[in-house]
């Protein structure tokens, strides 16, 4: 009986000791969370471009068992939906890039031959596209490219270089008009230096349908920081 009393007397002391150590579990969890937080902050600090930041965001979402839809992916779906419901945009092509989105307009949709002023029929499509991009990727950069065919220009423009640059600038101005930050915009003219298709066959015979395809304006929505990086070179 004496031994039994002795064991019963010691039992509360053991429980008290175990209860005192429960706080270590909460402390350990807190330290783990703090460590994860600082690793996350360090990862964001190291990410120098928009694409790297999106990669970090995706990793964090998956680590916590969630899902992640990149802004460019969401924008691509909305641009395709706009094209479907706008008959004038049926010939506009949309392509996913590694770190962005590429939207290609045939020049004939936007400009008269040899001109760099947006046609009246082009104003509404460009307006809708600019507003859609600004609303969905507010922190992305925009690069507008102008491309021509290989036919020498015979207008007020000295060459296709000036024409392609002027057309790219005309589209870029619409983005500024609808509230896009000018610091995130860039206009580039490539003339006929980057054809998608051969302008002529092996016998130097012009291919009219290819020349028409090569006359285009490309809107590239890219990761934040691209324009700044290009300007700093």
C-alpha positions as CSV (number, residue, x, y, z in Angstrom):
1,X,0.0,0.0,0.0
2,X,2.9,2.3,0.7
3,X,4.3,1.7,-2.7
4,X,1.0,2.5,-4.3
5,X,0.6,5.7,-2.5
6,X,4.1,6.7,-3.5
7,X,3.4,6.1,-7.2
8,X,0.1,8.0,-7.1
9,X,1.9,10.9,-5.5
10,X,4.6,11.0,-8.2
11,X,2.1,10.9,-11.1
12,X,1.0,14.6,-11.0
13,X,4.6,15.7,-11.1
14,X,5.2,13.9,-14.4
15,X,2.0,15.4,-15.9
16,X,3.1,18.8,-14.8
17,X,6.5,18.3,-16.4
18,X,4.9,17.2,-19.7
19,X,2.5,20.1,-19.7
20,X,5.3,22.5,-19.2
21,X,6.9,21.2,-22.4
22,X,3.8,21.7,-24.7
23,X,4.9,25.3,-25.4
24,X,7.9,23.9,-27.2
25,X,5.6,22.5,-29.9
26,X,4.1,25.9,-30.6
27,X,7.5,27.5,-30.4
28,X,8.8,25.0,-33.0
29,X,5.9,25.7,-35.3
30,X,6.4,29.5,-35.0
31,X,10.1,29.1,-35.8
32,X,9.3,27.0,-38.9
33,X,6.8,29.6,-40.1
34,X,9.2,32.4,-39.6
35,X,12.0,30.5,-41.4
36,X,9.6,29.9,-44.3
37,X,8.6,33.6,-44.3
38,X,12.2,34.8,-44.5
39,X,13.1,32.3,-47.2
40,X,10.0,33.6,-49.2
41,X,11.1,37.2,-48.8
42,X,14.7,36.3,-49.8
43,X,13.4,34.6,-52.9
44,X,11.4,37.7,-53.9
45,X,14.4,39.9,-53.3
46,X,16.5,37.7,-55.7
47,X,13.8,37.7,-58.4
48,X,14.9,40.5,-60.7
49,X,12.4,40.0,-63.5
50,X,8.6,39.6,-63.7
51,X,8.9,36.0,-65.0
52,X,11.1,35.1,-62.0
53,X,8.6,36.6,-59.6
54,X,5.8,34.7,-61.1
55,X,7.8,31.5,-60.7
56,X,8.2,32.2,-57.0
57,X,4.5,32.9,-56.7
58,X,3.7,29.6,-58.4
59,X,6.1,27.7,-56.2
60,X,4.6,29.3,-53.0
61,X,1.0,28.5,-54.2
62,X,1.9,24.9,-54.9
63,X,3.8,24.5,-51.6
64,X,0.6,25.4,-49.7
65,X,-1.5,23.1,-51.7
66,X,-3.2,25.8,-53.8
67,X,-3.4,26.5,-57.5
68,X,-1.9,29.4,-59.5
69,X,-2.9,31.0,-62.8
70,X,-0.3,33.3,-64.3
71,X,-1.5,36.7,-65.4
72,X,-0.3,36.1,-69.0
73,X,-2.3,32.9,-69.1
74,X,-5.4,34.6,-67.8
75,X,-4.9,37.4,-70.4
76,X,-4.4,35.0,-73.2
77,X,-7.8,33.4,-72.5
78,X,-9.5,36.9,-72.4
79,X,-7.8,38.0,-75.6
80,X,-9.0,34.9,-77.4
81,X,-12.5,35.5,-76.1
82,X,-12.4,39.1,-77.4
83,X,-11.3,37.9,-80.8
84,X,-14.1,35.4,-81.0
85,X,-16.8,38.0,-80.3
86,X,-15.3,40.7,-82.5
87,X,-15.7,39.9,-86.2
88,X,-13.1,42.6,-87.1
89,X,-10.5,40.8,-85.1
90,X,-10.9,37.3,-86.7
91,X,-7.5,37.5,-88.4
92,X,-5.7,38.5,-85.2
93,X,-3.3,35.8,-84.0
94,X,-2.4,35.2,-80.3
95,X,0.6,33.2,-79.2
96,X,2.0,32.4,-75.8
97,X,5.6,33.4,-75.3
98,X,8.0,32.1,-72.6
99,X,7.5,35.1,-70.4
100,X,4.6,36.9,-72.1
101,X,2.0,37.0,-74.8
102,X,2.2,38.0,-78.5
103,X,-0.7,39.5,-80.4
104,X,-0.3,39.9,-84.2
105,X,-2.4,42.3,-86.3
106,X,-2.1,42.3,-90.1
107,X,-1.2,45.8,-91.2
108,X,-4.1,46.0,-93.6
109,X,-6.5,45.8,-90.6
110,X,-4.9,48.8,-89.0
111,X,-3.5,51.0,-91.7
112,X,-4.0,52.1,-95.3
113,X,-1.2,51.2,-97.7
114,X,1.9,53.3,-97.1
115,X,0.2,55.2,-94.2
116,X,0.9,55.3,-90.5
117,X,-2.3,56.7,-89.2
118,X,-4.7,54.2,-87.7
119,X,-7.8,53.8,-89.8
120,X,-11.2,54.5,-88.3
121,X,-12.1,50.9,-88.4
122,X,-9.0,50.0,-86.4
123,X,-9.6,52.5,-83.5
124,X,-12.2,50.4,-81.7
125,X,-10.3,47.0,-81.9
126,X,-7.1,48.7,-80.7
127,X,-9.0,50.5,-77.9
128,X,-10.6,47.2,-76.7
129,X,-7.2,45.4,-76.8
130,X,-5.4,48.2,-74.9
131,X,-8.1,48.4,-72.2
132,X,-8.1,44.6,-71.8
133,X,-4.3,44.4,-71.4
134,X,-4.2,47.4,-69.0
135,X,-6.9,45.9,-66.9
136,X,-5.4,42.4,-66.6
137,X,-1.6,42.9,-66.6
138,X,-1.1,46.4,-65.1
139,X,2.5,45.6,-64.1
140,X,3.5,44.1,-67.5
141,X,5.5,45.9,-70.2
142,X,4.3,46.4,-73.8
143,X,6.6,46.2,-76.8
144,X,4.9,47.2,-80.2
145,X,6.7,46.0,-83.3
146,X,6.1,47.3,-86.8
147,X,7.0,45.0,-89.8
148,X,6.7,45.6,-93.6
149,X,7.3,43.5,-96.7
150,X,10.3,44.0,-99.0
151,X,8.6,46.4,-101.5
152,X,10.5,49.8,-101.3
153,X,8.2,52.5,-100.0
154,X,7.1,55.3,-102.3
155,X,5.4,57.7,-99.9
156,X,6.4,60.5,-97.6
157,X,8.4,58.0,-95.6
158,X,12.0,57.7,-96.8
159,X,12.0,53.9,-96.3
160,X,10.2,51.0,-94.7
161,X,12.2,51.6,-91.6
162,X,10.5,54.9,-90.9
163,X,7.1,53.4,-91.9
164,X,7.3,50.4,-89.6
165,X,8.5,52.6,-86.7
166,X,5.7,55.1,-87.2
167,X,3.1,52.4,-87.3
168,X,4.4,50.9,-84.1
169,X,4.4,54.3,-82.4
170,X,0.8,54.9,-83.6
171,X,-0.4,51.8,-81.8
172,X,1.7,52.5,-78.8
173,X,0.1,56.0,-78.4
174,X,-3.3,54.3,-78.0
175,X,-2.0,52.4,-74.9
176,X,-0.9,55.8,-73.5
177,X,-4.3,57.2,-74.3
178,X,-6.0,54.5,-72.3
179,X,-3.9,54.9,-69.2
180,X,-0.9,52.7,-69.7
181,X,2.3,53.9,-68.0
182,X,4.6,55.2,-70.8
183,X,7.7,54.0,-68.8
184,X,6.5,50.4,-69.6
185,X,6.1,50.9,-73.3
186,X,8.5,50.5,-76.3
187,X,8.0,50.9,-80.0
188,X,10.3,49.2,-82.5
189,X,10.4,49.3,-86.3
190,X,11.9,46.3,-88.1
191,X,11.0,47.1,-91.7
192,X,11.3,43.9,-93.8
193,X,14.2,42.5,-91.7
194,X,12.2,39.8,-89.9
195,X,9.8,38.3,-92.4
196,X,7.6,35.4,-91.3
197,X,7.5,34.0,-94.8
198,X,9.7,34.4,-97.9
199,X,8.7,37.5,-99.8
200,X,9.9,35.9,-103.0
201,X,10.4,32.4,-104.3
202,X,13.7,30.8,-105.4
203,X,13.4,32.5,-108.8
204,X,12.9,36.0,-107.2
205,X,9.2,36.0,-108.1
206,X,7.2,37.9,-105.6
207,X,4.7,35.9,-103.4
208,X,1.8,38.4,-102.8
209,X,0.1,36.3,-100.1
210,X,3.4,36.1,-98.1
211,X,4.1,39.8,-98.5
212,X,0.7,40.4,-97.0
213,X,1.4,38.2,-94.1
214,X,4.7,39.9,-93.4
215,X,3.1,43.3,-93.2
216,X,2.0,43.2,-89.6
217,X,2.0,44.9,-86.2
218,X,2.9,42.8,-83.2
219,X,1.9,43.7,-79.6
220,X,4.1,41.8,-77.1
221,X,3.0,41.8,-73.5
222,X,6.1,40.9,-71.5
223,X,7.3,40.6,-67.9
224,X,7.7,43.8,-65.9
225,X,11.2,45.2,-66.2
226,X,11.9,44.3,-69.8
227,X,11.7,47.8,-71.2
228,X,13.8,49.2,-68.4
229,X,16.4,46.5,-69.0
230,X,16.5,47.3,-72.7
231,X,16.8,51.0,-72.1
232,X,19.7,50.4,-69.8
233,X,21.8,48.6,-72.3
